[in-house]
Amino acid sequence: MPTEDEIFDKVREALMDALGVDDDEVVPTATLQGDLDAESIDFLDIVFRLEKAFDIKIERGELFPEDILTNADYVNDGKVNEEGIVKLRERMPFADLTKFESEPLVQNLGQQLTVKDMCNFVAHKLAA
């Protein structure tokens, strides 16, 4: 199992390559969409690079559970309801959803995923 620093270094490398950003921009608190300007299409490249770097398989929707965010049982008027929050917590134990919960608009989730969340995701995958 790689160390936290080794995971961060590989995640940073993957994000730099996928997003064309400098290494000093990829800090643990940087948000993928807000700070690093990742777009939804970039997530495919990020997933590919993480799979390759860590020799893991990331299933569709595992990192970013679109199926929950597009399900009318969990989303009303663009807001994730309590049941949806519970489902997101189950599917995304690697992410700190505290800020999202205060204003659970669907579009906010991608804005709040951080580099640290990505590192936690990889550590979670490697430990499984």
DSSP file (Angstrom, degrees, kcal/mol; ACC not computed):
  #  RESIDUE AA STRUCTURE BP1 BP2  ACC     N-H-->O    O-->H-N    N-H-->O    O-->H-N    TCO  KAPPA ALPHA  PHI   PSI    X-CA   Y-CA   Z-CA
    1    1 A M              0   0    0      0, 0.0   122,-0.0     0, 0.0   126,-0.0   0.000 360.0 360.0 360.0 124.3    0.0    0.0    0.0
    2    2 A P        -     0   0    0      0, 0.0   124,-0.0     0, 0.0     2,-0.0  -0.281 360.0-105.4 -67.6 156.5    1.5    3.4   -1.0
    3    3 A T     >  -     0   0    0      1,-0.1     4,-2.5     4,-0.0     5,-0.2  -0.261  32.0-103.3 -74.0 167.8    2.0    6.1    1.6
    4    4 A E  H  > S+     0   0    0      1,-0.2     4,-2.6     2,-0.2     5,-0.1   0.895 124.4  50.2 -57.9 -42.0   -0.3    9.2    1.7
    5    5 A D  H  > S+     0   0    0      2,-0.2     4,-2.6     1,-0.2    -1,-0.2   0.888 109.4  50.5 -66.0 -39.3    2.5   11.2    0.1
    6    6 A E  H  > S+     0   0    0      2,-0.2     4,-2.0     1,-0.2    -2,-0.2   0.903 111.5  48.4 -65.4 -40.5    3.0    8.7   -2.7
    7    7 A I  H  X S+     0   0    0     -4,-2.5     4,-2.7     2,-0.2     5,-0.2   0.946 111.7  49.6 -63.2 -47.4   -0.7    8.7   -3.4
    8    8 A F  H  X S+     0   0    0     -4,-2.6     4,-3.2     1,-0.2     5,-0.2   0.919 109.2  52.3 -58.2 -44.6   -0.8   12.5   -3.5
    9    9 A D  H  X S+     0   0    0     -4,-2.6     4,-2.2     1,-0.2    -1,-0.2   0.909 113.0  43.6 -60.1 -43.0    2.2   12.6   -5.9
   10   10 A K  H  X S+     0   0    0     -4,-2.0     4,-2.4     2,-0.2    -1,-0.2   0.883 114.7  49.1 -71.3 -38.1    0.6   10.2   -8.4
   11   11 A V  H  X S+     0   0    0     -4,-2.7     4,-2.6     2,-0.2     5,-0.2   0.928 111.6  50.2 -64.7 -44.1   -2.8   12.0   -8.1
   12   12 A R  H  X S+     0   0    0     -4,-3.2     4,-2.8    -5,-0.2    -2,-0.2   0.927 110.6  49.5 -59.1 -45.6   -1.1   15.3   -8.6
   13   13 A E  H  X S+     0   0    0     -4,-2.2     4,-2.4    -5,-0.2    -1,-0.2   0.919 111.3  49.1 -59.4 -45.3    0.7   14.0  -11.7
   14   14 A A  H  X S+     0   0    0     -4,-2.4     4,-2.6     1,-0.2    -1,-0.2   0.909 113.7  46.2 -62.3 -42.5   -2.6   12.6  -13.1
   15   15 A L  H  X S+     0   0    0     -4,-2.6     4,-2.6     2,-0.2     6,-0.4   0.894 111.3  51.5 -69.1 -39.6   -4.4   15.9  -12.6
   16   16 A M  H  X>S+     0   0    0     -4,-2.8     4,-1.7    -5,-0.2     5,-0.6   0.931 115.1  42.9 -61.3 -44.7   -1.5   17.9  -14.1
   17   17 A D  H  <5S+     0   0    0     -4,-2.4    -2,-0.2    -5,-0.2    -1,-0.2   0.914 118.7  43.2 -68.0 -43.7   -1.5   15.7  -17.2
   18   18 A A  H  <5S+     0   0    0     -4,-2.6    -2,-0.2    -5,-0.2    -1,-0.2   0.858 127.0  29.1 -72.0 -35.7   -5.3   15.6  -17.6
   19   19 A L  H  <5S-     0   0    0     -4,-2.6    -2,-0.2    -5,-0.2    -1,-0.2   0.535  97.3-125.7-106.6  -8.1   -6.0   19.3  -16.9
   20   20 A G  T  <5 +     0   0    0     -4,-1.7     2,-0.2    -5,-0.3    -3,-0.2   0.880  60.3 143.1  65.4  37.7   -2.8   21.0  -18.1
   21   21 A V      < -     0   0    0     -5,-0.6    -1,-0.2    -6,-0.4     2,-0.1  -0.699  53.0-103.4-107.5 162.5   -2.2   22.7  -14.7
   22   22 A D    >>  -     0   0    0     -2,-0.2     3,-1.6     1,-0.1     4,-0.8  -0.463  29.0-115.1 -82.3 156.0    1.0   23.4  -12.9
   23   23 A D  G >4 S+     0   0    0      1,-0.3     3,-0.5     2,-0.2    -1,-0.1   0.811 114.0  60.6 -62.6 -29.8    2.1   21.4   -9.9
   24   24 A D  G 34 S+     0   0    0      1,-0.2    -1,-0.3     3,-0.0     3,-0.1   0.659 101.1  55.8 -73.2 -13.1    1.8   24.3   -7.5
   25   25 A E  G <4 S+     0   0    0     -3,-1.6     2,-1.6     1,-0.2    -1,-0.2   0.732  89.5  79.7 -84.7 -24.7   -1.9   24.6   -8.4
   26   26 A V    <<  +     0   0    0     -4,-0.8    -1,-0.2    -3,-0.5   -14,-0.1  -0.620  62.0 148.7 -89.9  83.0   -2.6   21.0   -7.4
   27   27 A V    >   -     0   0    0     -2,-1.6     3,-1.8    -3,-0.1    88,-0.5  -0.769  61.3-103.7-110.2 158.3   -2.8   21.3   -3.6
   28   28 A P  T 3  S+     0   0    0      0, 0.0    88,-2.4     0, 0.0    89,-0.3   0.817 119.7  48.2 -53.8 -34.2   -5.0   19.1   -1.3
   29   29 A T  T 3  S+     0   0    0     86,-0.2     2,-0.1    85,-0.1    -3,-0.1   0.560  83.9 113.8 -86.7  -6.8   -7.6   21.9   -0.8
   30   30 A A    <   -     0   0    0     -3,-1.8    85,-2.0    84,-0.1     2,-0.3  -0.424  65.0-131.9 -66.5 134.5   -7.9   22.8   -4.6
   31   31 A T  B  >> -A  114   0A   0     83,-0.2     5,-1.9    -2,-0.1     4,-1.0  -0.674   9.7-132.8 -86.9 144.4  -11.3   21.9   -6.0
   32   32 A L  T  45S+     0   0    0     81,-2.9     6,-2.7    -2,-0.3    -1,-0.1   0.933 101.3  23.4 -63.6 -48.3  -11.3   20.0   -9.3
   33   33 A Q  T  >5S+     0   0    0     77,-0.9     4,-0.6    80,-0.3    78,-0.2   0.900 128.4  43.3 -87.2 -42.8  -13.9   22.2  -11.1
   34   34 A G  T  45S+     0   0    0     77,-0.5    -2,-0.1    76,-0.3    77,-0.1   0.951 130.3  18.8 -69.8 -50.3  -13.6   25.4   -9.2
   35   35 A D  T  <5S+     0   0    0     -4,-1.0    -3,-0.2    76,-0.2    -1,-0.1   0.837 134.2  36.3 -91.9 -36.5   -9.9   25.8   -8.8
   36   36 A L  T  4<S-     0   0    0     -5,-1.9    -3,-0.2    -4,-0.1    -2,-0.1   0.395  97.8-128.4-102.5   2.5   -8.5   23.5  -11.5
   37   37 A D     <  +     0   0    0     -4,-0.6    -4,-0.3    -6,-0.2     2,-0.2   0.785  41.5 173.1  57.8  32.9  -11.2   24.1  -14.1
   38   38 A A        -     0   0    0     -6,-2.7     2,-0.3    -7,-0.2    -1,-0.2  -0.498  15.3-156.1 -69.1 139.7  -12.0   20.5  -14.7
   39   39 A E    >>  -     0   0    0     -2,-0.2     3,-1.2     1,-0.1     4,-0.9  -0.720  33.8 -98.2-110.4 166.3  -15.0   19.9  -17.0
   40   40 A S  H >> S+     0   0    0      1,-0.3     3,-0.8    -2,-0.3     4,-0.6   0.851 124.4  55.5 -56.0 -36.3  -17.1   16.8  -17.1
   41   41 A I  H >> S+     0   0    0      1,-0.2     4,-0.9     2,-0.2     3,-0.8   0.826  99.7  62.2 -64.9 -30.7  -15.2   15.4  -20.1
   42   42 A D  H <> S+     0   0    0     -3,-1.2     4,-2.7     1,-0.2    -1,-0.2   0.789  89.2  69.5 -65.4 -27.3  -12.0   15.8  -18.1
   43   43 A F  H <X S+     0   0    0     -4,-0.9     4,-2.6    -3,-0.8    -1,-0.2   0.834  94.2  55.6 -63.9 -30.4  -13.2   13.3  -15.5
   44   44 A L  H <X S+     0   0    0     -3,-0.8     4,-2.3    -4,-0.6    -1,-0.2   0.923 110.7  44.5 -64.1 -43.5  -12.9   10.5  -18.1
   45   45 A D  H  X S+     0   0    0     -4,-0.9     4,-2.6     2,-0.2    -2,-0.2   0.901 113.1  51.0 -66.8 -41.8   -9.3   11.3  -18.6
   46   46 A I  H  X S+     0   0    0     -4,-2.7     4,-2.6     2,-0.2     5,-0.2   0.939 110.9  48.3 -61.3 -47.1   -8.7   11.7  -14.9
   47   47 A V  H  X S+     0   0    0     -4,-2.6     4,-2.7     1,-0.2     5,-0.2   0.931 111.7  50.1 -59.3 -46.8  -10.2    8.2  -14.2
   48   48 A F  H  X S+     0   0    0     -4,-2.3     4,-2.1     1,-0.2    -1,-0.2   0.926 112.5  46.7 -56.9 -46.8   -8.1    6.7  -17.0
   49   49 A R  H  X S+     0   0    0     -4,-2.6     4,-2.7     1,-0.2    -1,-0.2   0.874 112.5  49.3 -67.3 -37.3   -4.9    8.2  -15.6
   50   50 A L  H  X S+     0   0    0     -4,-2.6     4,-2.2     2,-0.2     6,-0.3   0.904 109.9  51.7 -68.1 -40.2   -5.7    7.1  -12.0
   51   51 A E  H  X>S+     0   0    0     -4,-2.7     5,-1.3    -5,-0.2     4,-1.1   0.925 114.7  43.1 -59.5 -44.1   -6.5    3.6  -13.2
   52   52 A K  H  <5S+     0   0    0     -4,-2.1     3,-0.2    -5,-0.2    -2,-0.2   0.919 114.5  49.0 -68.7 -44.7   -3.2    3.4  -15.0
   53   53 A A  H  <5S+     0   0    0     -4,-2.7    -1,-0.2     1,-0.2    -2,-0.2   0.845 125.7  27.0 -65.9 -34.5   -1.1    5.0  -12.2
   54   54 A F  H  <5S-     0   0    0     -4,-2.2    -1,-0.2    -5,-0.2    -2,-0.2   0.382 101.1-122.3-111.9   2.8   -2.5    2.8   -9.4
   55   55 A D  T  <5 +     0   0    0     -4,-1.1     2,-0.3    -3,-0.2    -3,-0.2   0.945  67.9 132.3  52.4  52.5   -3.4   -0.3  -11.4
   56   56 A I      < -     0   0    0     -5,-1.3     2,-0.5    -6,-0.3    -1,-0.2  -0.843  56.7-126.5-126.2 164.1   -7.1   -0.1  -10.2
   57   57 A K        -     0   0    0     -2,-0.3     2,-0.6    -3,-0.1    -9,-0.0  -0.970  18.5-163.2-113.8 124.3  -10.4   -0.3  -12.0
   58   58 A I        -     0   0    0     -2,-0.5     3,-0.1   -11,-0.1    -7,-0.1  -0.929  15.7-141.5-110.1 112.3  -12.8    2.6  -11.4
   59   59 A E    >>  -     0   0    0     -2,-0.6     3,-2.1     1,-0.1     4,-0.5  -0.330  33.5 -86.7 -70.6 152.5  -16.4    1.7  -12.4
   60   60 A R  T 34 S+     0   0    0      1,-0.3    -1,-0.1     2,-0.1     0, 0.0  -0.374 116.4  14.5 -57.8 131.9  -18.6    4.2  -14.1
   61   61 A G  T 34 S+     0   0    0      3,-0.1    -1,-0.3    -3,-0.1    -2,-0.1   0.383  96.9 107.1  83.6  -4.3  -20.3    6.3  -11.5
   62   62 A E  T <4 S+     0   0    0     -3,-2.1    -2,-0.1     1,-0.1    -1,-0.0   0.917  87.8  31.9 -73.5 -43.5  -18.0    5.2   -8.7
   63   63 A L  S  < S+     0   0    0     -4,-0.5    -1,-0.1     1,-0.3    -3,-0.1   0.886 138.9  20.3 -79.5 -41.2  -16.1    8.4   -8.4
   64   64 A F  S    S-     0   0    0    -21,-0.0     2,-2.0    46,-0.0    -1,-0.3  -0.864  80.4-146.9-133.2  96.5  -19.0   10.7   -9.3
   65   65 A P    >>  +     0   0    0      0, 0.0     4,-1.6     0, 0.0     3,-1.0  -0.389  27.5 166.8 -74.1  79.2  -22.4    9.0   -8.9
   66   66 A E  H 3> S+     0   0    0     -2,-2.0     4,-1.4     1,-0.2     5,-0.2   0.820  70.5  67.8 -60.0 -31.5  -24.4   10.5  -11.7
   67   67 A D  H 34 S+     0   0    0      1,-0.2    -1,-0.2     2,-0.2     4,-0.1   0.837 104.2  42.9 -62.1 -31.9  -27.1    7.9  -11.2
   68   68 A I  H X4 S+     0   0    0     -3,-1.0     3,-1.2     1,-0.2     6,-0.2   0.901 112.5  52.8 -75.2 -42.6  -28.0    9.4   -7.8
   69   69 A L  H 3< S+     0   0    0     -4,-1.6    -2,-0.2     1,-0.3    -1,-0.2   0.622 114.3  42.2 -72.4 -12.4  -27.8   13.0   -9.0
   70   70 A T  T 3< S+     0   0    0     -4,-1.4     2,-0.6    36,-0.0    -1,-0.3   0.314  89.4 106.9-112.8   6.4  -30.2   12.3  -11.9
   71   71 A N    X>  -     0   0    0     -3,-1.2     3,-1.8    -5,-0.2     4,-1.4  -0.775  61.4-149.0 -93.6 122.4  -32.6   10.1   -9.9
   72   72 A A  T 34 S+     0   0    0     -2,-0.6    -1,-0.1     1,-0.3    -4,-0.0   0.699  96.6  65.9 -63.1 -19.7  -36.0   11.8   -9.2
   73   73 A D  T 34 S+     0   0    0      1,-0.2    -1,-0.3    10,-0.0    11,-0.2   0.774 115.3  28.3 -69.5 -24.0  -36.2    9.8   -5.9
   74   74 A Y  T <4 S+     0   0    0     -3,-1.8     7,-2.9    -6,-0.2     2,-0.4   0.536 117.5  58.2-113.6 -12.0  -33.2   11.7   -4.6
   75   75 A V  E  <  +B   80   0B   0     -4,-1.4     2,-0.4     5,-0.3     5,-0.2  -0.983  52.9 179.5-130.1 127.9  -33.3   15.1   -6.4
   76   76 A N  E >  S-B   79   0B   0      3,-2.9     3,-1.9    -2,-0.4    -3,-0.0  -0.991  75.8 -16.2-127.5 124.2  -36.1   17.6   -6.3
   77   77 A D  T 3  S-     0   0    0     -2,-0.4    -1,-0.1     1,-0.3     3,-0.1   0.861 129.5 -50.8  52.0  40.7  -35.9   20.9   -8.2
   78   78 A G  T 3  S+     0   0    0      1,-0.2    28,-2.6    27,-0.1     2,-0.4   0.499 117.3 111.3  80.1   3.3  -32.2   20.5   -8.6
   79   79 A K  E <   -BC  76 105B   0     -3,-1.9    -3,-2.9    26,-0.2     2,-0.4  -0.916  68.5-125.8-113.8 137.7  -31.6   19.8   -4.9
   80   80 A V  E     -B   75   0B   0     24,-3.3    -5,-0.3    -2,-0.4   -11,-0.1  -0.672  30.8-141.6 -79.0 127.3  -30.5   16.5   -3.4
   81   81 A N     >  -     0   0    0     -7,-2.9     4,-2.4    -2,-0.4     5,-0.2  -0.189  30.3 -89.7 -82.5 179.4  -32.9   15.5   -0.7
   82   82 A E  H  > S+     0   0    0      1,-0.2     4,-2.2     2,-0.2     5,-0.2   0.897 128.1  50.4 -57.4 -44.2  -32.1   13.8    2.6
   83   83 A E  H  > S+     0   0    0      1,-0.2     4,-2.1     2,-0.2    -1,-0.2   0.890 110.4  50.9 -62.4 -38.9  -32.4   10.3    1.2
   84   84 A G  H  > S+     0   0    0    -10,-0.3     4,-2.8     2,-0.2    -2,-0.2   0.888 107.2  53.0 -64.7 -39.9  -30.1   11.3   -1.7
   85   85 A I  H  X S+     0   0    0     -4,-2.4     4,-2.7     2,-0.2    -2,-0.2   0.920 108.3  51.0 -60.3 -44.0  -27.5   12.7    0.8
   86   86 A V  H  X S+     0   0    0     -4,-2.2     4,-2.0     1,-0.2    -2,-0.2   0.926 111.4  47.6 -59.5 -45.0  -27.6    9.3    2.6
   87   87 A K  H  X S+     0   0    0     -4,-2.1     4,-2.4     1,-0.2    -2,-0.2   0.906 111.0  51.0 -63.2 -42.0  -27.0    7.5   -0.7
   88   88 A L  H  X S+     0   0    0     -4,-2.8     4,-2.5     1,-0.2    -2,-0.2   0.916 108.9  51.3 -62.5 -41.9  -24.1    9.9   -1.6
   89   89 A R  H  < S+     0   0    0     -4,-2.7    -1,-0.2     1,-0.2    -2,-0.2   0.891 111.0  48.8 -61.4 -39.0  -22.5    9.3    1.8
   90   90 A E  H  < S+     0   0    0     -4,-2.0    -2,-0.2     1,-0.2    -1,-0.2   0.918 119.0  38.0 -65.2 -43.4  -22.7    5.6    1.2
   91   91 A R  H  < S+     0   0    0     -4,-2.4    -2,-0.2     1,-0.2    -1,-0.2   0.714 123.0  41.4 -82.3 -22.2  -21.2    5.8   -2.3
   92   92 A M    ><  +     0   0    0     -4,-2.5     3,-1.9    -5,-0.2    -1,-0.2  -0.404  59.0 148.0-125.1  56.6  -18.7    8.5   -1.6
   93   93 A P  T 3  S+     0   0    0      0, 0.0    -1,-0.1     0, 0.0    -2,-0.1   0.699  74.1  62.8 -64.4 -15.1  -17.1    7.7    1.8
   94   94 A F  T 3  S+     0   0    0     -3,-0.1     2,-0.3     2,-0.1    26,-0.2   0.609  92.6  78.7 -81.7 -14.5  -13.9    9.3    0.6
   95   95 A A  S <  S-     0   0    0     -3,-1.9     2,-0.9    -6,-0.1    -3,-0.1  -0.761  76.8-130.6-105.1 142.6  -15.4   12.7    0.1
   96   96 A D        +     0   0    0     -2,-0.3     3,-0.3    16,-0.1     4,-0.3  -0.803  29.0 175.8 -85.8 106.0  -16.2   15.4    2.8
   97   97 A L     >  +     0   0    0     -2,-0.9     4,-2.6     1,-0.2     5,-0.2   0.300  46.4 106.8 -96.2   8.7  -19.8   16.3    1.9
   98   98 A T  H  > S+     0   0    0      1,-0.2     4,-0.9     2,-0.2    -1,-0.2   0.920  83.2  42.7 -55.3 -50.5  -20.2   18.7    4.9
   99   99 A K  H >> S+     0   0    0     -3,-0.3     4,-0.7     1,-0.2     3,-0.6   0.900 113.4  53.0 -64.9 -41.0  -20.2   21.8    2.7
  100  100 A F  H >4 S+     0   0    0     -4,-0.3     3,-1.0     1,-0.2    -1,-0.2   0.891 102.0  59.7 -60.7 -40.6  -22.4   20.3    0.1
  101  101 A E  H 3< S+     0   0    0     -4,-2.6    -1,-0.2     1,-0.3    -2,-0.2   0.801  96.2  61.4 -61.1 -29.4  -25.0   19.3    2.6
  102  102 A S  H << S+     0   0    0     -4,-0.9    -1,-0.3    -3,-0.6    -2,-0.2   0.810 128.1  11.0 -69.8 -27.9  -25.5   23.0    3.6
  103  103 A E  S << S-     0   0    0     -3,-1.0     2,-2.2    -4,-0.7    -1,-0.3  -0.614  78.1-170.4-147.0  82.4  -26.6   23.7    0.0
  104  104 A P        +     0   0    0      0, 0.0   -24,-3.3     0, 0.0     2,-0.3  -0.210  23.7 154.1 -80.2  51.9  -27.1   20.4   -1.8
  105  105 A L  B >>  -C   79   0B   0     -2,-2.2     3,-1.7   -26,-0.2     4,-0.8  -0.608  50.8-125.2 -75.1 137.3  -27.6   21.7   -5.3
  106  106 A V  H >> S+     0   0    0    -28,-2.6     3,-1.1    -2,-0.3     4,-0.6   0.890 109.8  53.0 -50.5 -46.2  -26.7   19.0   -7.8
  107  107 A Q  H 3> S+     0   0    0    -29,-0.3     4,-0.8     1,-0.2    -1,-0.3   0.697  99.0  66.3 -67.7 -17.0  -24.2   21.3   -9.6
  108  108 A N  H <> S+     0   0    0     -3,-1.7     4,-1.1     1,-0.2    -1,-0.2   0.786  85.8  69.8 -73.8 -26.6  -22.4   22.1   -6.3
  109  109 A L  H XX S+     0   0    0     -3,-1.1     3,-1.0    -4,-0.8     4,-0.8   0.946 101.6  43.2 -60.1 -49.7  -21.1   18.5   -5.8
  110  110 A G  H 3< S+     0   0    0     -4,-0.6   -77,-0.9     1,-0.3     3,-0.4   0.829 110.5  57.8 -63.6 -31.5  -18.6   18.7   -8.7
  111  111 A Q  H 3< S+     0   0    0     -4,-0.8   -77,-0.5     1,-0.2    -1,-0.3   0.719 109.4  45.5 -69.5 -20.6  -17.6   22.2   -7.6
  112  112 A Q  H << S+     0   0    0     -4,-1.1     2,-0.3    -3,-1.0    -1,-0.2   0.520  78.4 112.0-107.4  -5.8  -16.7   20.9   -4.1
  113  113 A L     <  -     0   0    0     -4,-0.8   -81,-2.9    -3,-0.4   -80,-0.3  -0.542  54.1-160.1 -68.6 129.4  -14.7   17.8   -4.9
  114  114 A T  B  >  -A   31   0A   0     -2,-0.3     4,-1.8   -83,-0.3   -83,-0.2  -0.573  33.5-108.2-108.9 169.4  -11.1   18.4   -3.9
  115  115 A V  H  > S+     0   0    0    -85,-2.0     4,-2.3   -88,-0.5   -86,-0.2   0.892 122.6  55.9 -59.2 -40.5   -7.7   17.0   -4.7
  116  116 A K  H  > S+     0   0    0    -88,-2.4     4,-2.8     1,-0.2    -1,-0.2   0.903 103.8  53.4 -60.2 -41.7   -7.7   15.6   -1.1
  117  117 A D  H  > S+     0   0    0    -89,-0.3     4,-2.4     1,-0.2    -1,-0.2   0.894 108.0  51.1 -59.6 -39.1  -11.0   13.8   -1.9
  118  118 A M  H  X S+     0   0    0     -4,-1.8     4,-2.3     2,-0.2    -2,-0.2   0.911 110.4  48.2 -64.5 -42.4   -9.4   12.2   -5.0
  119  119 A C  H  X S+     0   0    0     -4,-2.3     4,-2.5     1,-0.2    -2,-0.2   0.917 111.6  50.0 -63.2 -43.1   -6.5   11.0   -2.8
  120  120 A N  H  X S+     0   0    0     -4,-2.8     4,-2.6     2,-0.2    -2,-0.2   0.888 108.8  53.6 -62.0 -39.0   -8.9    9.6   -0.3
  121  121 A F  H  X S+     0   0    0     -4,-2.4     4,-2.6     2,-0.2    -2,-0.2   0.943 110.0  46.2 -60.3 -48.6  -10.8    7.9   -3.1
  122  122 A V  H  X S+     0   0    0     -4,-2.3     4,-2.8     2,-0.2     5,-0.2   0.926 113.0  49.1 -61.7 -45.0   -7.6    6.2   -4.3
  123  123 A A  H  X S+     0   0    0     -4,-2.5     4,-1.9     1,-0.2    -1,-0.2   0.905 111.3  50.8 -60.5 -41.3   -6.6    5.1   -0.8
  124  124 A H  H  X S+     0   0    0     -4,-2.6     4,-1.1     2,-0.2    -2,-0.2   0.912 112.1  47.0 -61.7 -44.8  -10.2    3.8   -0.3
  125  125 A K  H  < S+     0   0    0     -4,-2.6     3,-0.4     1,-0.2    -2,-0.2   0.913 112.4  49.2 -63.7 -43.9   -9.9    1.8   -3.6
  126  126 A L  H  < S+     0   0    0     -4,-2.8    -1,-0.2     1,-0.2    -2,-0.2   0.832 110.8  50.3 -67.9 -31.5   -6.5    0.4   -2.7
  127  127 A A  H  <        0   0    0     -4,-1.9    -1,-0.2     1,-0.2    -2,-0.2   0.724 360.0 360.0 -77.4 -21.8   -7.6   -0.7    0.7
  128  128 A A     <        0   0    0     -4,-1.1    -1,-0.2    -3,-0.4    -2,-0.2   0.484 360.0 360.0 -73.1 360.0  -10.7   -2.5   -0.6
